[in-house]
Amino acid sequence: MTRPQVLLQELVAIPSVSCMSNRPVVEWIQRFLEPLGWHSRLFCYDDAAGVEKVNLVVSPQPMGDGRIETELAIVCHTDTVPFGAEWVDATTLHERDGMLHGCGACDVKGFLACVLAAASTVDAGEMKKRLCLVFTADEEVGCRGARFLLERDAIRARYAIVGEPTSLTPARAGKGYCLASIKVTGRAAHSAFPEAGRSAIFAAARLLREIEALAQELMVDRNDAFSPPWTTLNVGEIRGGTAKNVVPAECSFLLEWRPVPTQRPEVVLERLREVVRRFEEESRDGFEIQVEALRMEGGFETRIDSAVIQAVMKEADSKIQTIAFGTEAPWMARMGAEAVVIGPGSMLTAHSPRECVPIAELEECVAILRRAIKELCG
């Protein structure tokens, strides 16, 4: 078995920011697995900028040309977030105090290295049920690769292990992710004569207070498996105005919400539209408000007694968690899978120059994956 830290060094050295094609990483994976007799299929598309993106599905058994049916899918994305020029050694893996540092070290090339290390020990002749490794593109920009596989009906899985940094604590449920753009349009005027205009920024401020009240109302619908145990709202960006002495004609902001898996993601959008309708009726100032849904992704929830949860637990009474950050698990659930999220490293270091993964967790993750493959695929 190739040690995962050796593989990780080579994987980190291949830049795979989401704005780039991930083909170099995919081809590296193929070169590693093909001498072991693994079969592969590519599912390619061009992103909105015309950049080629590649999803790779591999299996120790032949897959044919139609929809792939598998007992277990181990899912790992191949892209990373951008890294700034100040992170000069982002693509050079280095060790410090038992931790391996580098861009993607924990999110999620560390898991990718563990998957390949575990795969190198698989004996296809001993497997009774199909195993597939699924390597996706564009997870960091909306799980577009996984969405592409779903839209093409490319694969169906009974169980899925999705790699993300969880410090090797299995996550059986996760919140969804939704995003909407709200644009308020008023009327421009010279700021010396504000009565001649309609300030879109002032109107947006009043609307935001209504949205804040909606966030409080959503706390009633609880799912105590999560912290916080309700759907959360956040306004992360706001833009408006053209100059300090102009009554602003436009103001727009982005609203995100992370629904608990027991709540339809559309619930917040429906209530938001009702807030907007009521606001327009009550203001009577000639404002126009547009709401555009940009992402509508529900969460996932897997029973604690699911075989895939049990397969990745270190011990029978090991801790199981839930997560609030986005993963590809909801997409795998829509492909029929009972899903669990697990991987080495902590999300607290991801997306920053602090990114690192413990060497000990890499070794342990390989053991977990080997055991899961054996238990679920025979």
C-alpha positions as CSV (number, residue, x, y, z in Angstrom):
1,M,0.0,0.0,0.0
2,T,1.3,3.5,-0.9
3,R,1.3,5.7,2.1
4,P,-1.3,8.6,1.8
5,Q,1.2,11.3,2.7
6,V,3.3,10.4,-0.3
7,L,0.3,10.6,-2.6
8,L,-0.8,13.9,-0.9
9,Q,2.5,15.5,-1.7
10,E,2.0,14.9,-5.4
11,L,-1.7,15.9,-5.3
12,V,-1.0,19.2,-3.6
13,A,1.6,20.0,-6.2
14,I,-1.1,20.0,-8.9
15,P,-3.0,23.4,-8.7
16,S,-6.7,22.7,-9.0
17,V,-8.5,25.9,-8.1
18,S,-12.2,25.8,-9.3
19,C,-11.6,28.4,-12.0
20,M,-9.1,26.0,-13.6
21,S,-9.7,22.7,-15.4
22,N,-9.4,19.8,-13.0
23,R,-8.3,17.4,-15.8
24,P,-4.6,17.3,-14.6
25,V,-5.7,15.9,-11.2
26,V,-8.1,13.5,-12.9
27,E,-5.4,12.2,-15.3
28,W,-3.0,11.8,-12.3
29,I,-5.7,9.6,-10.6
30,Q,-6.1,7.6,-13.7
31,R,-2.4,7.0,-14.1
32,F,-2.3,5.7,-10.5
33,L,-5.3,3.3,-10.8
34,E,-5.0,2.0,-14.3
35,P,-1.9,-0.3,-13.5
36,L,-4.1,-1.8,-10.8
37,G,-6.7,-2.9,-13.3
38,W,-9.4,-0.3,-12.4
39,H,-11.9,0.7,-15.1
40,S,-12.9,4.4,-15.6
41,R,-15.6,6.5,-17.2
42,L,-15.4,10.3,-17.7
43,F,-18.3,12.7,-17.5
44,C,-17.2,16.1,-18.9
45,Y,-18.7,19.5,-19.3
46,D,-17.7,23.1,-19.8
47,D,-18.4,25.6,-17.0
48,A,-19.9,29.0,-17.6
49,A,-16.5,30.4,-18.5
50,G,-15.9,27.7,-21.1
51,V,-13.4,25.8,-19.0
52,E,-13.5,22.0,-19.3
53,K,-14.4,20.2,-16.1
54,V,-14.2,16.4,-15.6
55,N,-16.0,14.0,-13.3
56,L,-14.3,10.6,-13.1
57,V,-16.0,7.4,-11.9
58,V,-13.7,4.3,-11.4
59,S,-14.4,0.8,-10.3
60,P,-12.4,-2.4,-10.0
61,Q,-15.3,-4.1,-12.0
62,P,-16.3,-3.2,-15.6
63,M,-19.1,-0.6,-15.7
64,G,-20.6,-0.7,-19.2
65,D,-22.1,2.3,-21.0
66,G,-25.4,2.9,-19.2
67,R,-26.3,4.2,-15.8
68,I,-23.8,2.9,-13.2
69,E,-25.4,0.9,-10.3
70,T,-23.1,0.6,-7.3
71,E,-23.4,-0.7,-3.7
72,L,-20.9,1.9,-2.4
73,A,-19.7,5.2,-3.8
74,I,-16.8,6.9,-2.2
75,V,-17.0,10.5,-3.3
76,C,-14.2,13.1,-3.3
77,H,-14.1,16.5,-5.1
78,T,-10.9,17.5,-6.9
79,D,-11.1,21.3,-6.8
80,T,-9.8,23.7,-4.1
81,V,-10.6,27.3,-3.2
82,P,-8.2,30.0,-4.6
83,F,-5.0,30.9,-2.8
84,G,-3.4,34.3,-2.7
85,A,0.1,35.3,-3.8
86,E,1.1,35.7,-0.1
87,W,0.7,32.0,0.3
88,V,3.9,31.3,-1.5
89,D,4.2,27.6,-0.7
90,A,0.5,26.8,-1.2
91,T,1.3,23.9,-3.6
92,T,4.3,22.6,-1.7
93,L,3.4,20.1,1.0
94,H,5.5,20.5,4.2
95,E,5.4,18.9,7.6
96,R,5.4,20.7,10.9
97,D,4.6,19.2,14.3
98,G,2.9,16.1,12.9
99,M,0.7,18.2,10.5
100,L,1.0,18.4,6.7
101,H,0.4,21.9,5.4
102,G,-0.6,23.0,1.9
103,C,-3.6,24.1,-0.2
104,G,-6.1,21.3,-0.3
105,A,-4.3,19.3,2.4
106,C,-7.5,18.8,4.3
107,D,-10.1,20.1,1.9
108,V,-10.0,17.5,0.4
109,K,-6.8,16.2,-1.1
110,G,-5.9,14.5,2.2
111,F,-9.1,12.4,1.8
112,L,-8.3,11.8,-1.9
113,A,-4.9,10.4,-1.0
114,C,-6.5,8.1,1.6
115,V,-9.1,6.9,-1.0
116,L,-6.3,6.0,-3.4
117,A,-4.2,4.4,-0.7
118,A,-7.2,2.2,0.3
119,A,-8.0,1.5,-3.3
120,S,-4.5,0.2,-3.9
121,T,-5.3,-2.7,-1.5
122,V,-8.6,-3.8,-3.1
123,D,-8.8,-7.3,-4.6
124,A,-11.6,-7.2,-7.2
125,G,-11.8,-11.0,-7.1
126,E,-12.9,-10.9,-3.5
127,M,-15.7,-8.3,-4.0
128,K,-19.3,-9.5,-4.0
129,K,-20.8,-6.0,-4.6
130,R,-19.7,-3.1,-6.8
131,L,-17.5,-0.3,-5.4
132,C,-17.1,3.0,-7.3
133,L,-14.9,5.9,-6.6
134,V,-16.4,9.2,-7.7
135,F,-14.1,12.2,-8.3
136,T,-16.0,15.4,-8.9
137,A,-15.4,18.9,-10.2
138,D,-16.6,22.2,-8.9
139,E,-17.7,21.3,-5.4
140,E,-16.3,24.6,-4.1
141,V,-18.5,26.6,-6.4
142,G,-21.9,24.9,-5.9
143,C,-21.3,21.1,-6.3
144,R,-21.7,21.6,-10.0
145,G,-19.9,18.3,-10.8
146,A,-22.2,16.3,-8.6
147,R,-25.2,18.1,-10.0
148,F,-24.1,17.2,-13.5
149,L,-23.9,13.5,-12.6
150,L,-27.5,13.7,-11.1
151,E,-28.9,15.5,-14.2
152,R,-27.3,12.9,-16.5
153,D,-28.6,10.1,-14.3
154,A,-25.0,8.8,-14.4
155,I,-24.9,6.8,-11.2
156,R,-27.1,5.3,-8.5
157,A,-25.7,4.2,-5.2
158,R,-27.1,2.4,-2.2
159,Y,-24.4,3.9,0.1
160,A,-22.1,6.9,-0.2
161,I,-19.1,8.0,1.8
162,V,-18.4,11.7,1.0
163,G,-15.1,13.1,1.9
164,E,-14.9,16.4,3.9
165,P,-12.8,17.4,6.9
166,T,-14.6,16.2,10.0
167,S,-11.6,15.1,12.1
168,L,-12.8,11.5,11.3
169,T,-16.0,12.0,13.2
170,P,-18.9,10.7,11.0
171,A,-21.5,13.2,10.0
172,R,-24.9,11.6,9.4
173,A,-26.8,14.8,8.6
174,G,-26.1,18.2,7.1
175,K,-28.0,21.4,6.5
176,G,-28.8,22.5,3.0
177,Y,-27.6,25.7,1.3
178,C,-29.8,28.3,-0.5
179,L,-29.0,31.7,-1.9
180,A,-31.1,34.5,-3.3
181,S,-30.4,37.9,-4.7
182,I,-32.7,40.8,-3.7
183,K,-32.7,44.0,-5.7
184,V,-34.5,47.2,-4.5
185,T,-35.2,49.9,-7.1
186,G,-36.2,53.4,-6.1
187,R,-35.6,56.7,-7.9
188,A,-32.4,58.8,-8.1
189,A,-32.3,62.5,-7.2
190,H,-29.9,65.1,-6.0
191,S,-29.2,64.6,-2.3
192,A,-30.0,68.2,-1.6
193,F,-33.6,67.5,-2.7
194,P,-34.3,64.0,-1.3
195,E,-38.0,64.4,-1.6
196,A,-37.6,64.2,-5.4
197,G,-36.2,60.7,-5.2
198,R,-36.8,57.4,-3.5
199,S,-33.8,56.0,-1.6
200,A,-33.3,52.3,-2.4
201,I,-30.8,52.0,0.4
202,F,-33.2,53.3,3.1
203,A,-35.9,51.0,1.7
204,A,-33.4,48.0,1.7
205,A,-32.5,48.8,5.3
206,R,-36.2,48.6,6.3
207,L,-36.6,45.4,4.4
208,L,-33.6,43.9,6.1
209,R,-35.2,44.5,9.5
210,E,-38.2,42.5,8.2
211,I,-35.8,39.7,7.1
212,E,-34.1,39.8,10.5
213,A,-37.5,39.3,12.1
214,L,-38.1,36.3,9.7
215,A,-34.8,34.8,11.0
216,Q,-36.2,34.9,14.5
217,E,-39.5,33.3,13.5
218,L,-37.6,30.4,11.8
219,M,-36.1,29.4,15.2
220,V,-39.5,27.8,16.1
221,D,-38.9,25.0,13.6
222,R,-36.2,23.1,15.5
223,N,-34.0,20.1,14.7
224,D,-32.0,19.5,17.8
225,A,-29.5,17.3,16.0
226,F,-27.9,20.6,14.9
227,S,-26.2,23.6,16.5
228,P,-27.9,26.0,16.0
229,P,-30.9,23.7,15.8
230,W,-32.8,25.8,13.2
231,T,-32.5,27.2,9.7
232,T,-30.2,30.2,9.7
233,L,-30.2,33.3,7.6
234,N,-27.3,35.6,6.7
235,V,-26.9,38.7,4.5
236,G,-23.2,38.5,3.5
237,E,-23.0,41.1,0.7
238,I,-24.8,44.4,0.1
239,R,-24.2,47.0,-2.7
240,G,-25.9,50.2,-3.6
241,G,-25.6,53.9,-4.6
242,T,-23.5,55.7,-7.1
243,A,-22.1,58.8,-5.3
244,K,-22.3,60.4,-1.8
245,N,-24.5,63.2,-3.1
246,V,-27.0,61.1,-5.0
247,V,-30.2,59.6,-3.6
248,P,-29.5,55.9,-4.6
249,A,-31.8,54.4,-7.2
250,E,-30.7,50.8,-6.5
251,C,-29.6,48.6,-3.7
252,S,-29.0,44.8,-3.8
253,F,-28.0,42.2,-1.4
254,L,-27.4,38.5,-1.1
255,L,-29.4,36.4,1.3
256,E,-28.3,32.9,2.2
257,W,-30.0,30.3,4.3
258,R,-29.1,26.9,5.5
259,P,-32.2,24.8,6.0
260,V,-32.3,21.9,8.4
261,P,-33.0,18.7,6.5
262,T,-36.5,18.3,8.0
263,Q,-37.5,21.6,6.3
264,R,-38.1,22.2,2.6
265,P,-35.6,24.7,1.3
266,E,-38.4,26.5,-0.5
267,V,-40.0,27.4,2.8
268,V,-37.7,30.4,3.4
269,L,-38.1,31.6,-0.2
270,E,-41.9,31.5,0.1
271,R,-41.9,33.4,3.3
272,L,-39.4,35.9,1.9
273,R,-41.7,36.6,-1.0
274,E,-44.5,37.1,1.4
275,V,-42.4,39.6,3.4
276,V,-41.6,41.5,0.1
277,R,-45.2,41.6,-1.0
278,R,-46.3,42.9,2.4
279,F,-43.4,45.5,2.4
280,E,-44.4,46.8,-1.0
281,E,-48.0,47.1,0.0
282,E,-47.2,49.0,3.2
283,S,-44.5,51.3,1.9
284,R,-46.6,52.7,-1.1
285,D,-43.5,54.6,-2.2
286,G,-43.1,53.2,-5.6
287,F,-40.3,50.8,-4.9
288,E,-39.8,47.7,-7.0
289,I,-38.3,44.7,-5.3
290,Q,-37.0,41.7,-7.3
291,V,-36.2,38.3,-5.7
292,E,-34.1,35.8,-7.7
293,A,-33.3,32.4,-6.3
294,L,-29.7,31.4,-7.2
295,R,-29.3,28.1,-5.3
296,M,-31.9,25.9,-3.7
297,E,-30.2,22.8,-2.1
298,G,-31.8,20.8,0.6
299,G,-29.9,19.0,3.4
300,F,-29.5,15.3,4.0
301,E,-30.2,13.0,7.0
302,T,-29.2,9.3,7.4
303,R,-30.4,7.0,10.1
304,I,-27.9,6.3,12.8
305,D,-28.4,2.6,12.3
306,S,-27.6,2.8,8.6
307,A,-25.0,0.3,7.5
308,V,-22.8,3.1,6.0
309,I,-22.8,4.9,9.4
310,Q,-21.8,1.8,11.2
311,A,-19.1,0.9,8.7
312,V,-17.1,4.1,9.3
313,M,-17.5,4.3,13.1
314,K,-14.2,3.6,14.9
315,E,-16.1,1.8,17.8
316,A,-19.7,0.9,18.4
317,D,-20.2,3.8,20.8
318,S,-18.2,6.4,18.8
319,K,-19.4,10.0,18.5
320,I,-21.6,10.9,15.5
321,Q,-22.1,14.5,14.5
322,T,-24.1,16.8,12.2
323,I,-22.7,19.5,10.1
324,A,-23.8,23.0,8.9
325,F,-21.4,23.4,5.9
326,G,-22.3,22.3,2.4
327,T,-21.2,19.0,1.0
328,E,-22.0,16.7,-1.9
329,A,-24.0,14.3,0.4
330,P,-27.4,15.8,-0.5
331,W,-26.7,15.2,-4.1
332,M,-25.7,11.6,-3.4
333,A,-28.9,11.2,-1.4
334,R,-30.8,12.3,-4.5
335,M,-28.9,9.6,-6.4
336,G,-30.5,7.1,-4.0
337,A,-27.7,6.8,-1.4
338,E,-27.7,6.7,2.4
339,A,-24.8,9.0,2.9
340,V,-22.2,9.8,5.5
341,V,-19.6,12.6,5.5
342,I,-16.2,11.9,7.0
343,G,-12.5,12.8,6.4
344,P,-9.2,13.8,8.0
345,G,-8.5,17.3,9.1
346,S,-10.6,20.1,10.5
347,M,-12.7,22.6,8.5
348,L,-11.5,25.2,10.9
349,T,-8.2,25.3,9.0
350,A,-9.6,25.0,5.5
351,H,-9.9,27.8,3.0
352,S,-6.9,29.6,4.6
353,P,-3.0,29.5,4.7
354,R,-3.4,27.6,8.0
355,E,-4.8,24.6,6.1
356,C,-3.3,21.3,7.3
357,V,-4.1,17.7,8.1
358,P,-2.7,15.4,10.8
359,I,-0.5,12.6,9.5
360,A,-2.1,10.3,12.1
361,E,-5.6,11.0,10.8
362,L,-4.5,10.1,7.2
363,E,-3.3,6.7,8.3
364,E,-6.5,6.2,10.4
365,C,-8.7,7.3,7.5
366,V,-7.2,4.6,5.2
367,A,-8.0,2.0,7.8
368,I,-11.6,3.3,8.1
369,L,-12.1,3.2,4.3
370,R,-10.6,-0.3,3.9
371,R,-12.9,-1.6,6.6
372,A,-16.0,0.1,5.1
373,I,-15.2,-1.3,1.6
374,K,-14.9,-4.8,3.1
375,E,-18.1,-4.6,5.2
376,L,-20.3,-3.0,2.5
377,C,-18.9,-4.7,-0.7
378,G,-17.8,-8.0,0.7
